[in-house]
Amino acid sequence: MRSIQARLSVGLISVLVIVGLVLAQLSLWLFEMGLQRYLEAGLRNESENLLVAMQRGPQGLQLDQHRISPAYERPFSGHYFRIDFPDGHWRSRSLWDLELPVPDQSGLYSGLKLGPEGQLLLVLRADYRRLGQPLSIIVAQDYTPVRTSFQRVRQIGLGMGLAALIAVLVLQRITVTRSLKPLERTREQIAQLQLGQRSQLDSAVPVELEPLVAQINHLLLHTEDSLKRSRNALGNLGHALKTPMAVLLSLASSERLRDQPEVSRLLREQLEHIQLRLSRELNRARLAGDALPGVQFDCAGEIPGLFATLEMIHGGHLSLSYEVAADVRLPWDREDVLELLGNLLDNACKWADAQVCLTIVEHEHGYSVWVDDDGPGIPEDARQAVLDRGSRLDEQVDGHGLGLGIVRDIVESWSARLSLSESPLGGLRVTIEMDKRV
């Protein structure tokens, strides 16, 4: 949910900033262009007034000083003109001893500077004919005060725009947070499903989430029903086989096979092996109980029951111990972890002389699981071959199984790592390294 909210926030911020900057720059540009068009009209009117003020005199063209604005008489007043004609040129006293920049063509020009004070000029050049002579009248106005006011307006506008943007972002975050609350509640309920604290998701959700929640609830019901049927079928099968197994064992020990001792021994061993495996599977099904599908493995709550079951199966001649922090919870399916640890510990119990130890450690990047025993172990040159082939030691030593097929399937589904090494207890150490799930 945070990822969605972050993407929405970043996306909206980007859109608002880009659109805001484009609109601000476009508005300011249009405003400045309109202002310059307005000032251009004034300059063109000034040039026409200067054209009218030109009259024929005794020595040719002359400028009637009474018809020009007094601003052209004050030095650096911000209003300037220059008139070029074939016999010479005139310029306003406001230029003092400076020269007015002369554009190459007629029209409006901005950005030209004048004098040491660096006045920013808006210059208009207009070409006329007066009394049969070509004239070029250049009028200019100091654009600096207008530009300064324009910059002040721009700063105020940007400040107001930034304040509006912040307000919009705050309102947007509040709106997005409130809109995504149902997703957050659903996420929390899914986390509760993983912890085994609920069996269904609340159906009171927005219309957009109803199909998803309905499908999840349907899947949970179907999975739970399938698990119950499987456990019931396993229990029924076990109970149904108990009587035939007892009859077969009795028959294998009866006098009818006294003349065939080898057949009697093999039949009895195989039946005892089947009975042991049947008993172990029934104990495992009973240990699984009515756990919810997807429940994570709570080490403090599950391991004591697992060890109690192992003690019932293998008797009290072994010392079974475990070292696990009380708050460690493996983020994998409870049934898979029970299957994994059950196989590894069952093998360790069968091979151990007197001691079996389980250690689960949580570290920064994941979890480490060690199963140690004090049995004969596996020669170093045979360990990798056992892992590569996925073989079982019960194919090599009668009546003893490592169950690597099941263990490897589970480990591979977790993208974990399985290795065999020498145990500090003197036997075999099975190590599983699991990375944390995001």
N, C-alpha and C positions, 0 to 999 in steps of 0.2 A: 504494500500500500504506500509506503514511504517513497518507493521508487516512482510510482505513478504520480504521486503528489509533487515530487521533485521535478519530474519531467513536465507536468502541467505548469508549475511555477516558472521554470526556466523558459518554456515555450511562450507563455504569456508575457513574461518580462521582455524576451527578445522581440516579440511582435510589437509590444507597446513602445519599446525604445526605438526600434527601426521606424515604425509608422510615425511616432512622435517627432523624431528628428527630421524625417522627410517633410512632414507637414509644417514643422517650425521653420525649416530652411526655406521651403516654398513660400510660406506666408511672408517671411521677412523679405525674401527677394521680390515678391510681388508688391509689398508695401514700399520698398525702396524704389522700385521701378516706377510705381505710381507717383511717388514724391518727386522723383527726377522729372517725370513728364510734366508735373505741375510747375516745377521750377523752370523747365524748358520754355513753357508758355510765357512765363514772366520775362525770361531773357530774350525771347523772340520779340516780345512787346517793346523791350528796351532798345533792341537793335532797330526796330522800326521807328521809334522815337528819335534815335540818333540820325536815321536816314532823313526824317522830316526836318531835323534841325540843320541840315546841310543846305546852304544857299550859295547862289552865285555872287561873288564879290568883285571888287576892282581888279584883284589879282588872281581871279579864278574862284574855285570852290573855297568856302569858309564855313566854320561851324558857329552857329548862333549859341553862345554860352547861356543865354537866358532860357533856352529850351531844354537844357540837360539837367539832370538831377544833381542837387548839391553833394550827394554822396560821392560823386566822381571827383570832387575837389579836395576831400579830406584824404591825407596820405594813409594808405593801407586800411581804408575803410571797409574793404571786403567787396567793393563793387568797382569793376575796372572795364575799360574798353580800349580798343585799338581800331583805327580806321585806315586801311591801306587803299591808295589810289595811284594812278600812273605817275603823278608828279611828286609823290611823297607819302607820308602817313602822319596821322595824329594819334595821340594817346592821352588818357586821362591823367590829371595831376595826382590821382590817388596811387598811381604806380610809382610815384616819386622818381627814382633813378633806375628802376628795374624794368626789365622787358617782359611783356606778357607772352606766354607760350603761344605760338601760332600753329594751329592744326593744319594739316596738309589739305584736307577737304572740308567741305561744308558739313555741318551737322553738330550733334551734341557730343561732348567728350567729358569724361570724369576721371579723377585720379591725377590730374596735373597739379604740380606744386609751384608755389611762387615764393621767392625770397627766403631770407634766413629764418623767418618764423615758420616756414613750411606750411603756409596756408594751402588747404586742399581745395582746389578750384573746380567748379562746374563751368565748362567753357562751351559757348555756342558760336559757331562761325556761320555767317549768312552772306551770300554773294548777291549784289544788286547792281542796277545801272541807275545813275542819277545825273541828270542834265547832260546826257549823252556820254558819260564816263563810267567805266566799270569800277565798282567799289566792293571791298571785302570788309565787313564790319564784324569784329570779334568782341563779344561781351562776356564777362566772367563774373562769377559770384563765389565768395568764400563759402565752401560747403562744410567747413570744419564744425561750426556750432550745430548745424543740422545733423551731421554725422555723429557728433557727441551725444546729442539727444536720442538719436536713433540707437546708438550702442546702449544707452541707459535703458531705453524701452526693451531692447533685446535681453538685457540682463534680468530685468524684472519679469519679462515673459518666460525666460528659461527657469527662473526661480519658481514662478507659479506653476509652470509645467512640471518641474521636478516634484513639487509638493503634491500636485494632482496625481502624478505617477505613483508616489509613495502611498497616497491614500487608496488608489485603485489596487495596488498590490496587497495592501493590508486587507481590504475588503475581499479581494480575490482569494487570499489565503484562508480567510474565515469561511468563505463560501465553499471552497474546495474541501477544507477540513470537515465541514458539516456534511457535505455531499458524500464524502468517502467514509463517514462513520460506519455505515452498514458493512462496508468491506472490512474495516478494522474489527468489527464485532465478529464477522464470519471468520476472519483470520484467527482471532482469539479462540473461537469455538473449535476450529480445526486443531489448534495447539492443544486444547483440552481433550480432543479425541485421541491425539497421540499419547497423552499422559494417562488415558483411561478414565478420565473424569466425566465423560458423557458418551452416549452411544449414538446420538443423532444431532443434527444441526437444527437450530430454530428455523421454522418455515416463515416467520414473520420478517420478511426482507423486502426490499424494493422489487418492483416488477422485473427489472433487468436481471436480478440475481435469482429469481424464482426457478428458472430451468436448471441452473447450475446446482443450487441447493437441493432441488428435488432429485436430480441424478445422483448426487453424492449420498443422500439419504437412502435412495434405492440400492445403491451399490453396497452401502454399509449393511443394510438388512439382508441383502443377498449373500454377502460374505459371511456374516454372522450365522445365517441359517445353514450355509454350506459347511462351516466349521462344526456346528452342532451336529449336523447329520454325519459328518465324517467321524467325530468322536463317538457318537452313539453306535455307528456301524462297527468301529474298531472294538468298542467294548462288547458289543453283541457277538462279534466274531471270536473274541478272546474267550468269552464265557461259553460259547458254543463248542469251542475246541478243547476246553478243559477236560470234559468227560472222555471224548475219544482219545486224548493224549494219555490220560490215566489208564485207560484200557490197553492201549498199545504198550505202555511201559510195563504194565503188569504182564502182558503177553510176552514181552521180550525177556522178562525175568522168570517166566514159568518153566516148568519141566519139559514142555513140548519142544523147546529148543535146546535142551540139555545136550543133545547129540551134535549140535552145531554151535559150539561156543564162540567161534569167530563171528558168525552171523548175528548171534545174540549180542555180542559186545558192540559191533558196529551199529546195530539197530538201536541199542540203548543210548549210545553216545549221540547219535543224530537226534533221537527224540529228546534227550536232555538239552541239547543245543537249541532245538526248536522251542522247547518249553522256556528256557532261559530268555531267548529273544522275545518270545510272546509276553513273558512277565515284564521285561524291560519296556516294551512298547506300551503295555497297559499302564505301567507306572508313569511313563512320560505323558500319556493322554490324561491321566488323573492330575498330574502336576500342572498341565496346561489349563485345566479348569474352564471357567467361562470367561476368559479374558476377551476384551473387546478387540476387534480387528484393528491392526495398526498401532497397538499399544507398545510403547517403548519399554526397554528392559531396565527396570529399577534394581540395581545391584543389591541394595540393602534389603529389599523385600523379596527378591527371587532366589538369591544364592543360598540362604539357609535351607529353604525347601528343597532345592536341587541336591544339596549335600545330604540332607536327611534321606532322600530317595536313594542316593548312591550307597549310603550306609546300610539301608535295608537290602539292597541287591548284593553287595559284596561283603557283608558281614562286618563285624567289629574288629577285625585283626589289623585294619589299616588306620593310620592317623591322617585324617583329612583336615586340611586347614586352608584358609584363604585370607588374602590381604587386599582389601578394597576399601576405599574411602566411602563414608556413609552417604555422601551426596552425589556419587557418580551415577549417571543415568546414560546408558548407551543409546544413541539415537537410531536404533534399528529395531525391526519388528521383534517383539518378545519371543514369538515362537521360533524364529530363525536363530536368535541368540541361545535359547534353550537347546535347540537341536545341535548347534555348534559346540557349546560347552559340554552338553551331555555326551556327545561322541568322544571328545578329547578326554574328559575326566573318566569316562567309562574305560577307555583304553588304558589310561594311566593307572587306574585301579587294578586292572587285570595284569599289568606288567610289574607294578610296584612290589617291593618286598615289604615295606612297612609304612611308607610315607608318600603322600601326594599333596601338592600345594598349588593353589590357583592364585595368581596375582593379576590385578587389573589396575593400570595406572593411567590417569588422564594428564596429558601435557598440552602444550600450546597448540600444536597442530593436529592432535588426534588422540588415539588411545592405543595402549600396548597391553596385550593379553599374553601371559606366560602360564603354561601348565607344566609343572615339574614332577618327576617321580624319581625314586631311588632304585629303579629296576636295572636290567642289563643294558638298556639303551639300544641305539642302532649304530653300527660302525659308520665312521665318517664317510667312507667311500660309497656307502649304500644309501645315504640320506637323499642325495639329489636324485638318484635313480628312482627311489620311492615316490618323490614328488613329481618327477617328470612323467612317469607312467601313470600316476594316480593309483598305484597298486595298493593292495591291502595286505597287511602282515598276516591276516588270517589265511591268506593263500599260501603262506610260507610256514607259519607255525600253527598247528591245528588247535582250534578253539580260542584263538586270541585275535582280535580284530582292531585295526586302527581306524577304520571308517573314513579313510581319506577321501573317498568319492563324494560323500555328503558334505564333508568339511570343505573340500575344494570348491564344490558348487556354490556354497554359501559365501565363501571368501571371494570368489570371482565376481559374484553378483554385487558385492560391496566395493569392488575395486580395491580390496585390501591385499596384504602381502603375508604369505605363509612361509615359515622356515623352520628347520629342525637343527638343534645344536645340543651340545652336552650340558646337562643340568648341573647346577651347584650341588644338588643332592646326590649326584653320581650317576643318574640315569639319563633319560631323554628330556629335553626341554622343547616344547612346541611353542613358537612365537608367532603371534598375529599382530601386525601393525595396521591400524585403521585410521584413515584421515577423517577429520571432522566434517560433518555435512553442513553446508551453508543453509 
